Amino acid sequence: MARSPERAELVAHSTSADVARSAPPARTAARRQAAPTREIEQLLWGRGHEIVVGIDEVGRGAWAGPLMVGAAILPRQRRVNGVRDSKVLSERRREALFDRIADWCDAWAVGAVTQEECDQLGMSAAQKLAARRAIEGLGVVPDVAVTDGKWDFVSPAVGAVELVVKADRRCLSVAAASILAKVVRDRQMRAEAEHYPHWSFATNKGYPCPLHKFAIQGYGPSAIHRRSWVFMDNYNPWTGVRRTPPAGQTSLF
């Protein structure tokens, strides 16, 4: 696997009815979801694009920790079974798939921006920077990128970008990128939890939940919280640590 510069912080690292009722929601959703295919990649290969990269982000809605973007270039034939959008897989399942996906990819990388960069740049610019770092970490120049949604946060790092709604569920390379980025970020947040135990980052990974909100109300923000987010106004009672939005920008989170 090709690695990007250090600054990018890349890491290349009962009855059947009763059983159905007790199955975790993520696992049940994964069973219902159709497996992503290479249909989009095949269409792009057919248009003459030799190197197709799937792109997905993780951490945009978190209140703490980095934003990460995964990039995955898949071989044309071999496949890893069980790949789905990372959001419908359990943490244990994502971890089990991680090494297999990493070995399977022709190239992959995860680009990160820190919480300080998110605050300084604003989310849109930060996401573009993370995507650029991920592309730089591949060690090859893709001909075209496929990413989820209707907003192009990849250009100009890749010259051609295909925007596909629900690409993380439909496109195999995007689903692979989503798992790689999610596992890398989750591992980092579990490591951060050792230094910041009050905010339960090992379980919430920096995303809002009742326990996380109570911790901010009791202890204020940690050193890895995004200080420009609106939660600083709504949940932080510590007047000595106030919200600092980027100049000319207003965060929606």
Summary of the structure (lengths in Angstrom):
residues: 253
radius of gyration: 18.7
end to end distance: 34.0
largest distance: 58.6
contacts: 844
relative contact order: 0.18
helix: 44%
strand: 13%
